[in-house]
Amino acid sequence: MKIIVCMKQVPATTQVEIDPETGSMKRSGSSTRTNPYDLFALETALRIREKTGGTVTALTMGPDQAVSMMKDAYAMGADEAVILSDRKFAGSDVLATSFTLSQGIRALGGADLIICGKQTTDGDTSQVGPALAEHLHIPHCAWVSGLVCVDSEKIQVKQELGEVTQVSEMKYPCLITVDKDIFVPRLPSYRKKKATQNREVKMLHLSDLPDQNLTRYGSIGSPTAVDRMFAPESMARQIHLEGTVSQKAERLFALLTEQKII
């Protein structure tokens, strides 16, 4: 079985800068980490490989600095790592990102199973996985919290859908997005890290993808209109109330009333 795990580097801090003209997050120079939800996706892929055999490929869209994340994926057990990197991919919204990933998967010859984290900590849309499945014209299940049955022909998963828990079954090829705690991600192995330190991280550019239509990539291919984007101001103000319990309660009630909270 050929499994592809979509991963992303996200800011490792909440102190991010926003470009006032484009509304995009400034990523250059900031410290990054692997999106936490994608670690659950990679662990899920590795466990499925243990049952069914096959290969696990880690795929990301981003700058060359994503090599460090892919090296960690190798140390966890991934067989192959691929980065989609091109300046023309910059400024991608959900639609352009999912389309670019779909083209990368097509360039790699497709996959039986694609696994994504439920969401990213820098976007939180939870839409890239389902949109990717639509671009590839394959079935998908989102919000997967557990595996019920996996074999060489199909996968059966448990989904948490609000107040409903649903069990769904799909034949390959298909896509799932997994929730946190589906499995505990394994730590990168020092032995695997040493064994894979010289393993190639494959780089794909726009010229390597099947669709060369520039209007479908990056900011040009992103129809999302952002009116304004800004980092929230830090609010660390505190008010200390003095007096008896009754006096404190009266003062607290007055403050909440003034702020129109009650």
N, C-alpha and C positions, 0 to 999 in steps of 0.2 A: 504494500500500500504506500502511496506517495502522499505525505502530509505536509502542508505548508502552514506555518504559523506567522501571522502578521504581527509585527512588533513596532514600537515607536520609542524614540528618546523624548523625554519630557523634562521641563525645568526641575531641578532638584531643590528649588526654593520658591517661596511665594512672592519674593521680591523680584518681580519681573518688570521690564520696560516695554511700553507700548509705543509703536511708531504713530505719532499723531496724524500723519497724512494718510497712511494706508490702513490704520487700525489693526495692523498685524503685530504679533509679539516679536520683540527683538530677541533672537536666539543666539546670535554670535557672541562669544565670550562668556556666556553664562554656563554654570555647571549643570550637568544633565545626569539623568539616571534612566534606567529602563522603566517604562510605564508599569506600575505594579500589577495591573490586571493582566498584562501580557506574560508575566511570569507564570500565572495560573494557566494560561493558554499553552505555554511551552511545556509545562509539567503534564498537562492533559495529553498533549501529543506524544510525549515520551512514554507515558503509561500505555497509550493505545498501541504504540509501536512494539512494546514489550509483549502485547497480546497477539497482534496480527502480523508482526514483522514489517518490513518496509523501511522507508527513510523519512527523516524529519528535516525540512528546510525552513530556516528562519528568514523572513523577508521583511525589509523595511524600506520606507521612502524617506530620504533625508540626506544631510551633508556627509562628507567623508568621515567626520568625527564619530559617526555611528559604528565605525569599525570596532571600537572598544566594546560596545554593547554586543556585537556579533561574536567577538572573542569570548565573552561571558556565555553566550548561547552555546558555543562549542564546548566550553568547560562544563556546561550542564548536560550535554549529550547530543546536541544537534549534529546532523551529518553534513549539512551544507548551510551556507549563509550568503545572502544576496542583498545588496543595497541598490535601490533605484535612486540615482543621484544625478541631478541636472539642474542648472540655474532656471531653466524654463518650468520647473516644477514648483518654484517658490510662490508663496501666497495662495496655495491650494485650499479650498474649502472642502466640505464633505464630498461634494459631487466630483470635483477634480481629483481629490485624493483617492477615492474609491475607484475611479476610472483608471488612474495611473497604476494602482495596485493590480487591477484586473488585467491590464496590458502586460505588467511584469509577470503575472502568473501564466498568461498565454505564451509569453516569450520563453518561459521555463518548461513549456509543454503541458501545462495544466496540472491538476491535482485531483486525487480521489476525495480528500478531506481537507478543508481549510478551517483553521481555528483562529479566532480573534478574541482578545480580551473584551469584556462587556463594554468598556469605555476607556477613555484616556483621562488622566488627571488634569490635562491642560485644556481640554475641549469639552468633555462630559456630554457629548451629544448622543452617544450610543448608536450612531447611525452609520458609521463607516462599514461595519460588518454586513448588515442587511443590504446597504447600497452596493457593496462589492458583489454580493450574491446576485443582485439584480443585473448588474453589468455582465456577469458570467452566465446568466440565465440558468441558475441552479437553485434548488430548494435550500432553505436555511431555517435554523431554529435559534432564536436569541434568548438571553437570560438563562442559559443552561446552568443548573446547579448540581447535576450529577449524571453519571453514565449508568444506564440500566443494563445495556447489552451492546457489545461491539464485536463484529466478526468481519470477514473479508468482503462481504457484500452490502452490509447495512449497519446503521448505528441507531440505537434507541436511547433517548436522553430524557431527563426530567427537567421541566422548566417551571420556574417560579413566576407566575403571572399575577401579581397583586395578591388577591385572596384565593387564587386558584393554583393548584399544582397540576401540571399536565405532563403526560408521558407521550412523546412523539417519536415516530420512527421514519427514517429516510434512507433511501438507497444512495450509493455514491454515483456521481460526485455531488457533494453537498457542503454546506458551511454551517458552523455553529459559533456563537459567541458565548464565552463562559464567564460566570460570576466568580467573585472572590471566594476562597475557601472550598472550591470544588475539590482541590487537592492541596496539600501543603507543598509549595515549590521546593525542590531539592537545592542544596547549596552547590555552587560551582565546585567541581572536583579539582584538587591541585594536580592529581595525576593526569586527568584529562586536559587540564590547562597546559601542562608541560608537553603532552603528546600532540596537542593541536596548535601549539603556538606558531607554527609555520604554515598552518593550513590556510589556503587562500580564502579571502572574502571576495566574492565575485561582485563586480561593479557593472551595472547596466545603466545606459544613458538613453535619452529620448530616441536616438538613432537606432537603438537596439529593439525598440518596441514595434509591434505590428502596425499600430495606428499612428501615423505621422501628422495628424491634423492638430496644429498648434492651438486651435481655438478650444480644445478639450483639456488643456493642461494648465496648471499654475493659476495665476491671478486672472489670466484671460478666460480660462475655462471655468471660473468660479462665479456663479450668478448671485451668490449670497451678498446682500447689501447690509453692511454694518453702519448704523447711524453714528455710533460713538462707542469706543472701547477704552476703558481706563482701569488702572489698578486701584482697588479700593483703598481708601485712606485707613491708616491704623488708628483704631479707637481704643485707647487705654485709659480713658478718664474714669475716675472713681469718686464716689461721694460717701463720706463717712457720716453716719447719723449718730448724734449724741442724745442722751437723756434716758428716760425710763422706757420700758417696752411700749407702753401706751403712746408716749410722745414720739418714739421712733416710727410706730405704725401710722400715726397721723401725718407725720412728715413724709413718709414714703408714699402714702395715698395722695398727698398734695403734689408731690413730684410726678407721679404717674399721670395724674390728671392734667398737669401743665404740659406734659409731653404728648397728651392725647392718646396714651396707651390704654387707658380705661375710660 
